Amino acid sequence: AVQASSALYFRFDLRFAGWDFQLLRIADHKFDEAAREELAAKFFAVDECCLPAAFSRKVRCMLQEEFGLAACEAGPLACLSAPKWVSIFTSIACDLDMSTAGVECAHARHKAMTRGKRTIGIESLAAQSVLRDSKQLFEDWQRRQRQSRQSRQDSAGHVPA
């Protein structure tokens, strides 16, 4: 029973408690305003490294570019519930696949990595995850640096190479 409960927790509860799925609640007006406001405030308060790189981190960066950091922190729900973003979140929620295929694929990759070897421990899996997210953060930082350098060159009247 404990093993079955653990499997369900890791395959469903933990997955849907992540920021990618929590953001979709902003577009759901069944939740009261106070709960949505609290969720939006938490989203902008959490460290960037704690957000999944594939969606939530990119959403926050795009919101901060669109509205500005101060506006996002002062009125987080207003930024997240702008019609454009509600439309995006609603579209994603409508197309959302509630299967565990992603988790199953990750398990299959892990099993393939360990084929013929002793099993990789949870520490190694955690290290791989941290490494992947760190690499994504670094690549995002490099991209922002290039864009910043490009805009400085453009404003100074230099023609970039």
N, CA, C and O of each residue as an XYZ file, in Angstrom:
644
protein
N       0.831     -1.195      0.000
C       0.000      0.000      0.000
C       0.878      1.263      0.000
O       0.582      2.242     -0.686
N       1.971      1.214      0.792
C       2.860      2.373      0.855
C       3.526      2.598     -0.502
O       3.662      3.735     -0.953
N       3.938      1.515     -1.144
C       4.582      1.638     -2.453
C       3.598      2.203     -3.475
O       3.974      3.055     -4.281
N       2.369      1.755     -3.457
C       1.359      2.264     -4.395
C       1.088      3.739     -4.130
O       0.968      4.525     -5.069
N       0.989      4.122     -2.853
C       0.761      5.531     -2.508
C       1.929      6.388     -2.955
O       1.733      7.484     -3.480
N       3.139      5.898     -2.749
C       4.333      6.640     -3.161
C       4.362      6.820     -4.671
O       4.679      7.901     -5.168
N       4.031      5.764     -5.397
C       4.029      5.839     -6.859
C       3.012      6.860     -7.342
O       3.311      7.653     -8.235
N       1.823      6.853     -6.769
C       0.801      7.832     -7.153
C       1.244      9.250     -6.821
O       1.045     10.174     -7.609
N       1.847      9.413     -5.648
C       2.313     10.736     -5.244
C       3.338     11.271     -6.235
O       3.222     12.408     -6.693
N       4.335     10.467     -6.569
C       5.395     10.924     -7.464
C       4.911     11.089     -8.895
O       5.415     11.951     -9.615
N       3.954     10.291     -9.321
C       3.498     10.376    -10.708
C       2.435     11.433    -10.928
O       2.320     11.958    -12.035
N       1.654     11.763     -9.908
C       0.571     12.708    -10.112
C       0.668     13.934     -9.213
O       0.831     15.049     -9.708
N       0.568     13.742     -7.897
C       0.515     14.888     -6.983
C       1.729     15.789     -7.118
O       1.588     17.005     -7.250
N       2.900     15.215     -7.088
C       4.118     16.005     -7.167
C       4.214     16.735     -8.504
O       4.628     17.893     -8.557
N       3.836     16.065     -9.567
C       3.891     16.657    -10.898
C       2.931     17.840    -11.013
O       3.309     18.892    -11.527
N       1.699     17.678    -10.540
C       0.702     18.726    -10.692
C       0.827     19.819     -9.635
O       0.138     20.836     -9.719
N       1.685     19.629     -8.654
C       1.930     20.669     -7.656
C       3.014     21.630     -8.130
O       3.263     22.646     -7.481
N       3.663     21.323     -9.254
C       4.730     22.170     -9.786
C       4.182     23.454    -10.385
O       2.983     23.574    -10.640
N       5.072     24.408    -10.606
C       4.668     25.724    -11.095
C       4.027     25.688    -12.471
O       3.133     26.487    -12.750
N       4.460     24.785    -13.335
C       3.874     24.733    -14.674
C       2.361     24.532    -14.602
O       1.615     25.146    -15.365
N       1.914     23.687    -13.698
C       0.490     23.425    -13.571
C      -0.195     24.457    -12.672
O      -1.364     24.782    -12.883
N       0.517     24.967    -11.682
C      -0.078     25.966    -10.786
C      -0.424     27.251    -11.536
O      -1.421     27.904    -11.226
N       0.392     27.612    -12.515
C       0.116     28.824    -13.284
C      -1.215     28.746    -14.021
O      -1.864     29.768    -14.243
N      -1.619     27.554    -14.397
C      -2.874     27.391    -15.124
C      -4.071     27.759    -14.249
O      -5.134     28.097    -14.769
N      -3.909     27.696    -12.937
C      -4.993     28.077    -12.022
C      -5.300     29.565    -12.107
O      -6.407     29.987    -11.773
N      -4.333     30.366    -12.551
C      -4.552     31.808    -12.675
C      -5.686     32.078    -13.669
O      -6.474     33.003    -13.473
N      -5.769     31.289    -14.714
C      -6.796     31.481    -15.739
C      -8.142     30.893    -15.329
O      -9.157     31.157    -15.973
N      -8.155     30.101    -14.264
C      -9.385     29.441    -13.826
C     -10.105     30.333    -12.825
O      -9.663     30.484    -11.687
N     -11.207     30.916    -13.251
C     -11.929     31.858    -12.390
C     -12.805     31.165    -11.354
O     -13.527     31.833    -10.614
N     -12.752     29.819    -11.287
C     -13.439     29.102    -10.211
C     -12.725     29.329     -8.885
O     -13.333     29.227     -7.820
N     -11.439     29.636     -8.954
C     -10.678     29.931     -7.741
C     -10.941     31.375     -7.355
O     -11.025     32.257     -8.210
N     -11.068     31.605     -6.047
C     -11.376     32.970     -5.624
C     -10.184     33.892     -5.841
O      -9.042     33.451     -5.977
N     -10.481     35.164     -5.870
C      -9.484     36.202     -6.169
C      -8.302     36.152     -5.196
O      -7.151     36.298     -5.606
N      -8.588     35.945     -3.909
C      -7.523     35.937     -2.894
C      -6.550     34.779     -3.128
O      -5.339     34.953     -2.995
N      -7.068     33.606     -3.474
C      -6.203     32.444     -3.727
C      -5.350     32.673     -4.969
O      -4.172     32.318     -4.993
N      -5.946     33.263     -5.994
C      -5.204     33.553     -7.216
C      -4.143     34.624     -6.962
O      -3.037     34.536     -7.496
N      -4.470     35.638     -6.151
C      -3.513     36.700     -5.809
C      -2.334     36.127     -5.032
O      -1.182     36.480     -5.286
N      -2.627     35.242     -4.087
C      -1.565     34.607     -3.295
C      -0.658     33.757     -4.182
O       0.564     33.781     -4.031
N      -1.255     33.011     -5.100
C      -0.479     32.172     -6.018
C       0.410     33.035     -6.913
O       1.574     32.702     -7.135
N      -0.124     34.129     -7.420
C       0.651     35.024     -8.284
C       1.809     35.661     -7.514
O       2.916     35.775     -8.041
N       1.559     36.073     -6.276
C       2.622     36.673     -5.453
C       3.733     35.653     -5.186
O       4.915     35.991     -5.245
N       3.355     34.416     -4.895
C       4.357     33.366     -4.659
C       5.186     33.106     -5.915
O       6.392     32.873     -5.834
N       4.532     33.149     -7.076
C       5.227     32.893     -8.336
C       6.347     33.906     -8.559
O       7.436     33.529     -8.992
N       6.103     35.178     -8.273
C       7.125     36.198     -8.478
C       8.117     36.261     -7.321
O       9.191     36.844     -7.463
N       7.772     35.666     -6.176
C       8.671     35.691     -5.025
C       9.680     34.536     -5.048
O      10.766     34.646     -4.479
N       9.322     33.442     -5.700
C      10.202     32.272     -5.705
C      11.462     32.573     -6.530
O      11.410     33.303     -7.520
N      12.579     32.004     -6.106
C      13.833     32.182     -6.842
C      13.716     31.584     -8.237
O      13.051     30.568     -8.435
N      14.368     32.224     -9.195
C      14.299     31.775    -10.587
C      14.781     30.334    -10.742
O      14.242     29.579    -11.551
N      15.783     29.958     -9.976
C      16.330     28.604    -10.098
C      15.335     27.532     -9.644
O      15.507     26.356     -9.963
N      14.304     27.929     -8.906
C      13.304     26.979     -8.414
C      12.150     26.789     -9.395
O      11.258     25.976     -9.150
N      12.160     27.521    -10.490
C      11.115     27.392    -11.506
C      11.586     26.462    -12.612
O      12.752     26.514    -13.002
N      10.705     25.616    -13.122
C      11.084     24.757    -14.243
C      11.489     25.598    -15.455
O      10.794     26.544    -15.824
N      12.600     25.248    -16.059
C      13.160     26.049    -17.155
C      12.289     26.033    -18.404
O      12.261     27.011    -19.151
N      11.589     24.947    -18.636
C      10.870     24.792    -19.894
C       9.692     25.740    -20.056
O       9.413     26.176    -21.173
N       8.989     26.074    -18.972
C       7.791     26.890    -19.121
C       7.730     28.038    -18.114
O       7.750     29.207    -18.501
N       7.658     27.715    -16.843
C       7.431     28.741    -15.816
C       8.504     29.816    -15.800
O       8.194     31.003    -15.690
N       9.746     29.416    -15.908
C      10.843     30.394    -15.898
C      10.747     31.323    -17.108
O      10.973     32.528    -16.997
N      10.414     30.754    -18.247
C      10.277     31.566    -19.457
C       9.083     32.503    -19.352
O       9.154     33.650    -19.794
N       7.980     32.023    -18.766
C       6.800     32.874    -18.579
C       7.162     34.064    -17.713
O       6.809     35.196    -18.041
N       7.864     33.825    -16.606
C       8.212     34.931    -15.708
C       9.127     35.936    -16.403
O       8.942     37.144    -16.258
N      10.107     35.449    -17.153
C      11.000     36.367    -17.886
C      10.220     37.197    -18.895
O      10.453     38.398    -19.028
N       9.300     36.566    -19.601
C       8.506     37.286    -20.598
C       7.588     38.315    -19.932
O       7.415     39.418    -20.450
N       7.004     37.959    -18.793
C       6.152     38.899    -18.067
C       6.958     40.095    -17.574
O       6.500     41.234    -17.657
N       8.155     39.835    -17.064
C       8.995     40.921    -16.566
C       9.460     41.818    -17.698
O       9.609     43.025    -17.506
N       9.693     41.248    -18.879
C      10.065     42.070    -20.036
C       8.873     42.894    -20.510
O       9.023     44.050    -20.906
N       7.690     42.289    -20.465
C       6.485     42.964    -20.959
C       5.998     44.062    -20.015
O       5.683     45.167    -20.457
N       5.934     43.760    -18.712
C       5.357     44.695    -17.751
C       6.397     45.414    -16.896
O       6.099     46.455    -16.311
N       7.596     44.882    -16.816
C       8.625     45.431    -15.945
C       8.618     44.722    -14.602
O       7.573     44.281    -14.125
N       9.783     44.619    -14.004
C       9.935     43.896    -12.742
C       9.096     44.514    -11.633
O       8.439     43.796    -10.879
N       9.110     45.836    -11.525
C       8.374     46.509    -10.450
C       6.877     46.253    -10.563
O       6.216     46.014     -9.553
N       6.337     46.299    -11.766
C       4.897     46.069    -11.958
C       4.521     44.634    -11.612
O       3.465     44.389    -11.028
N       5.386     43.684    -11.971
C       5.110     42.280    -11.677
C       5.124     42.009    -10.177
O       4.337     41.204     -9.679
N       6.013     42.677     -9.465
C       6.084     42.468     -8.020
C       4.984     43.232     -7.285
O       4.490     42.765     -6.259
N       4.595     44.406     -7.798
C       3.571     45.214     -7.141
C       2.162     44.669     -7.401
O       1.323     44.671     -6.500
N       1.906     44.214     -8.594
C       0.587     43.682     -8.950
C       0.708     42.390     -9.728
O       0.406     42.352    -10.921
N       1.150     41.319     -9.062
C       1.426     40.081     -9.792
C       0.211     39.478    -10.488
O       0.332     38.956    -11.596
N      -0.954     39.542     -9.852
C      -2.134     38.957    -10.467
C      -2.547     39.741    -11.705
O      -3.005     39.159    -12.688
N      -2.387     41.058    -11.661
C      -2.732     41.877    -12.824
C      -1.875     41.484    -14.026
O      -2.371     41.429    -15.151
N      -0.602     41.212    -13.792
C       0.281     40.803    -14.896
C      -0.104     39.419    -15.427
O      -0.227     39.219    -16.636
N      -0.291     38.475    -14.512
C      -0.592     37.101    -14.921
C      -1.993     36.942    -15.485
O      -2.246     36.019    -16.260
N      -2.914     37.832    -15.108
C      -4.283     37.674    -15.584
C      -4.620     38.641    -16.717
O      -5.792     38.864    -17.021
N      -3.596     39.209    -17.335
C      -3.819     40.014    -18.540
C      -4.446     39.100    -19.596
O      -4.116     37.915    -19.648
N      -5.337     39.623    -20.432
C      -6.052     38.771    -21.398
C      -5.143     37.871    -22.240
O      -5.475     36.715    -22.500
N      -4.005     38.404    -22.661
C      -3.072     37.609    -23.469
C      -2.624     36.361    -22.709
O      -2.600     35.264    -23.267
N      -2.271     36.534    -21.432
C      -1.747     35.421    -20.650
C      -2.848     34.452    -20.249
O      -2.616     33.244    -20.206
N      -4.041     34.955    -19.954
C      -5.163     34.060    -19.641
C      -5.471     33.203    -20.855
O      -5.768     32.015    -20.725
N      -5.403     33.799    -22.024
C      -5.635     33.050    -23.262
C      -4.579     31.960    -23.444
O      -4.904     30.832    -23.814
N      -3.324     32.299    -23.184
C      -2.235     31.307    -23.305
C      -2.439     30.181    -22.310
O      -2.359     29.007    -22.670
N      -2.704     30.537    -21.049
C      -2.881     29.509    -20.016
C      -4.096     28.628    -20.312
O      -4.048     27.415    -20.105
N      -5.182     29.233    -20.796
C      -6.391     28.473    -21.115
C      -6.129     27.514    -22.274
O      -6.574     26.366    -22.246
N      -5.418     27.979    -23.280
C      -5.085     27.114    -24.422
C      -4.242     25.928    -23.981
O      -4.460     24.799    -24.419
N      -3.287     26.195    -23.117
C      -2.432     25.109    -22.622
C      -3.253     24.125    -21.812
O      -3.101     22.913    -21.961
N      -4.129     24.644    -20.947
C      -4.948     23.767    -20.112
C      -5.866     22.889    -20.962
O      -6.101     21.727    -20.628
N      -6.383     23.442    -22.057
C      -7.264     22.661    -22.940
C      -6.507     21.545    -23.650
O      -7.069     20.480    -23.907
N      -5.248     21.778    -23.965
C      -4.443     20.790    -24.680
C      -3.621     19.906    -23.759
O      -2.868     19.051    -24.225
N      -3.759     20.105    -22.473
C      -2.935     19.403    -21.496
C      -3.206     17.906    -21.507
O      -4.351     17.462    -21.424
N      -2.149     17.155    -21.609
C      -2.232     15.707    -21.564
C      -2.028     15.289    -20.110
O      -0.953     15.495    -19.546
N      -3.038     14.716    -19.520
C      -2.966     14.359    -18.105
C      -2.360     12.968    -17.897
O      -2.564     12.356    -16.848
N      -1.628     12.475    -18.874
C      -1.020     11.155    -18.737
C       0.307     11.251    -17.993
O       0.823     12.337    -17.733
N       0.823     10.115    -17.671
C       2.128     10.048    -16.999
C       3.223      9.657    -17.988
O       4.270      9.147    -17.590
N       2.980      9.895    -19.269
C       3.927      9.474    -20.300
C       5.308     10.082    -20.083
O       6.317      9.405    -20.281
N       5.367     11.352    -19.677
C       6.663     11.990    -19.446
C       7.444     11.303    -18.352
O       8.650     11.090    -18.477
N       6.757     10.956    -17.278
C       7.412     10.266    -16.162
C       7.860      8.881    -16.600
O       8.962      8.442    -16.269
N       6.997      8.192    -17.347
C       7.345      6.849    -17.816
C       8.555      6.888    -18.747
O       9.414      6.008    -18.689
N       8.624      7.909    -19.608
C       9.784      8.049    -20.505
C      11.061      8.304    -19.706
O      12.123      7.768    -20.024
N      10.941      9.135    -18.660
C      12.108      9.392    -17.813
C      12.577      8.106    -17.139
O      13.777      7.855    -17.038
N      11.632      7.301    -16.682
C      12.007      6.015    -16.073
C      12.687      5.109    -17.100
O      13.656      4.420    -16.783
N      12.174      5.116    -18.324
C      12.768      4.277    -19.374
C      14.187      4.739    -19.690
O      15.081      3.913    -19.876
N      14.403      6.073    -19.753
C      15.757      6.576    -20.002
C      16.694      6.188    -18.869
O      17.839      5.800    -19.104
N      16.204      6.295    -17.641
C      17.034      5.922    -16.489
C      17.383      4.444    -16.554
O      18.524      4.057    -16.298
N      16.410      3.627    -16.893
C      16.659      2.189    -16.983
C      17.676      1.892    -18.089
O      18.538      1.030    -17.921
N      17.578      2.603    -19.219
C      18.518      2.405    -20.323
C      19.922      2.847    -19.932
O      20.906      2.223    -20.331
N      20.017      3.934    -19.144
C      21.335      4.413    -18.706
C      22.028      3.403    -17.805
O      23.256      3.315    -17.786
N      21.244      2.651    -17.067
C      21.824      1.728    -16.092
C      21.934      0.309    -16.612
O      22.392     -0.576    -15.888
N      21.528      0.072    -17.842
C      21.568     -1.280    -18.399
C      23.004     -1.802    -18.371
O      23.921     -1.178    -18.903
N      23.170     -2.938    -17.751
C      24.487     -3.548    -17.680
C      25.361     -2.972    -16.575
O      26.503     -3.400    -16.405
N      24.840     -2.010    -15.824
C      25.588     -1.395    -14.723
C      24.766     -1.548    -13.458
O      23.599     -1.937    -13.496
N      25.379     -1.244    -12.374
C      24.579     -1.228    -11.158
C      23.691      0.025    -11.202
O      24.032      0.998    -11.874
N      22.605      0.008    -10.521
C      21.628      1.087    -10.559
C      22.225      2.407    -10.084
O      22.956      2.455     -9.095
N      21.902      3.472    -10.804
C      22.328      4.815    -10.402
C      21.462      5.252     -9.231
O      20.242      5.093     -9.269
N      22.066      5.788     -8.217
C      21.336      6.215     -7.044
C      20.602      7.525     -7.252
O      20.805      8.220     -8.248
N      19.751      7.849     -6.301
C      18.969      9.079     -6.371
C      19.875     10.309     -6.372
O      19.528     11.342     -6.944
N      21.038     10.192     -5.730
C      21.967     11.327     -5.708
C      22.446     11.670     -7.113
O      22.548     12.842     -7.478
N      22.738     10.633     -7.898
C      23.188     10.863     -9.277
C      22.078     11.462    -10.129
O      22.322     12.355    -10.941
N      20.868     10.972     -9.942
C      19.742     11.525    -10.692
C      19.519     12.987    -10.321
O      19.263     13.820    -11.190
N      19.617     13.297     -9.034
C      19.453     14.683     -8.587
C      20.558     15.563     -9.170
O      20.300     16.688     -9.598
N      21.782     15.049     -9.187
C      22.903     15.815     -9.741
C      22.692     16.082    -11.229
O      22.975     17.180    -11.708
N      22.198     15.087    -11.960
C      21.925     15.281    -13.388
C      20.854     16.348    -13.595
O      20.948     17.162    -14.513
N      19.838     16.338    -12.737
C      18.763     17.324    -12.846
C      19.279     18.728    -12.568
O      18.957     19.667    -13.296
N      20.082     18.874    -11.514
C      20.656     20.172    -11.168
C      21.574     20.652    -12.287
O      21.564     21.831    -12.641
N      22.361     19.743    -12.840
C      23.263     20.100    -13.938
C      22.482     20.590    -15.156
O      22.854     21.588    -15.772
N      21.394     19.885    -15.505
C      20.579     20.277    -16.646
C      19.975     21.669    -16.434
O      20.007     22.504    -17.338
N      19.422     21.917    -15.236
C      18.824     23.225    -14.959
C      19.884     24.320    -14.899
O      19.637     25.439    -15.350
N      21.048     24.020    -14.354
C      22.134     25.003    -14.297
C      22.597     25.361    -15.703
O      22.869     26.524    -16.002
N      22.682     24.359    -16.555
C      23.072     24.612    -17.940
C      22.052     25.517    -18.617
O      22.427     26.424    -19.359
N      20.755     25.277    -18.366
C      19.697     26.103    -18.950
C      19.791     27.540    -18.440
O      19.650     28.484    -19.217
N      20.026     27.707    -17.151
C      20.182     29.054    -16.580
C      21.369     29.777    -17.204
O      21.276     30.957    -17.544
N      22.486     29.066    -17.353
C      23.677     29.665    -17.934
C      23.429     30.070    -19.387
O      23.832     31.155    -19.805
N      22.768     29.204    -20.155
C      22.466     29.532    -21.551
C      21.530     30.732    -21.644
O      21.691     31.578    -22.524
N      20.545     30.813    -20.736
C      19.657     31.977    -20.702
C      20.436     33.241    -20.376
O      20.212     34.291    -20.979
N      21.357     33.137    -19.417
C      22.187     34.289    -19.040
C      23.041     34.724    -20.215
O      23.150     35.921    -20.485
N      23.652     33.775    -20.925
C      24.469     34.110    -22.095
C      23.628     34.811    -23.165
O      24.073     35.789    -23.766
N      22.416     34.312    -23.400
C      21.533     34.916    -24.386
C      21.197     36.355    -23.997
O      21.228     37.249    -24.843
N      20.874     36.582    -22.717
C      20.573     37.948    -22.256
C      21.786     38.852    -22.393
O      21.644     40.021    -22.751
N      22.978     38.332    -22.115
C      24.196     39.121    -22.251
C      24.411     39.523    -23.715
O      24.730     40.676    -24.007
N      24.233     38.567    -24.626
C      24.375     38.871    -26.057
C      23.362     39.913    -26.498
O      23.700     40.838    -27.237
N      22.121     39.769    -26.049
C      21.081     40.738    -26.413
C      21.396     42.117    -25.852
O      21.194     43.125    -26.529
N      21.887     42.165    -24.629
C      22.242     43.439    -24.000
C      23.390     44.095    -24.749
O      23.360     45.295    -25.019
N      24.406     43.302    -25.083
C      25.554     43.813    -25.829
C      25.102     44.318    -27.205
O      25.560     45.361    -27.673
N      24.209     43.574    -27.838
C      23.695     43.957    -29.155
C      22.917     45.268    -29.065
O      23.083     46.140    -29.917
N      22.075     45.418    -28.049
C      21.283     46.652    -27.948
C      22.170     47.844    -27.617
O      21.897     48.955    -28.073
N      23.234     47.638    -26.827
C      24.184     48.738    -26.546
C      24.898     49.165    -27.823
O      25.085     50.356    -28.074
N      25.294     48.177    -28.629
C      25.963     48.493    -29.895
C      25.012     49.220    -30.833
O      25.407     50.177    -31.499
N      23.764     48.775    -30.891
C      22.776     49.406    -31.761
C      22.502     50.849    -31.332
O      22.386     51.745    -32.169
N      22.399     51.061    -30.010
C      22.118     52.427    -29.524
C      23.326     53.343    -29.672
O      23.174     54.563    -29.739
N      24.518     52.768    -29.721
C      25.722     53.582    -29.894
C      25.983     53.879    -31.376
O      26.890     54.638    -31.718
N      25.174     53.269    -32.244
C      25.320     53.533    -33.665
C      26.306     52.623    -34.361
O      26.620     52.838    -35.532
N      26.798     51.615    -33.674
C      27.713     50.668    -34.289
C      26.938     49.629    -35.058
O      25.849     49.221    -34.654
N      27.493     49.212    -36.142
C      26.903     48.131    -36.913
C      27.506     46.831    -36.421
O      28.719     46.640    -36.517
N      26.673     45.922    -35.887
C      27.224     44.660    -35.375
C      27.802     43.810    -36.496
O      27.336     43.854    -37.635
N      28.803     43.051    -36.161
C      29.457     42.184    -37.160
C      28.598     41.000    -37.495
O      28.986     40.167    -38.314
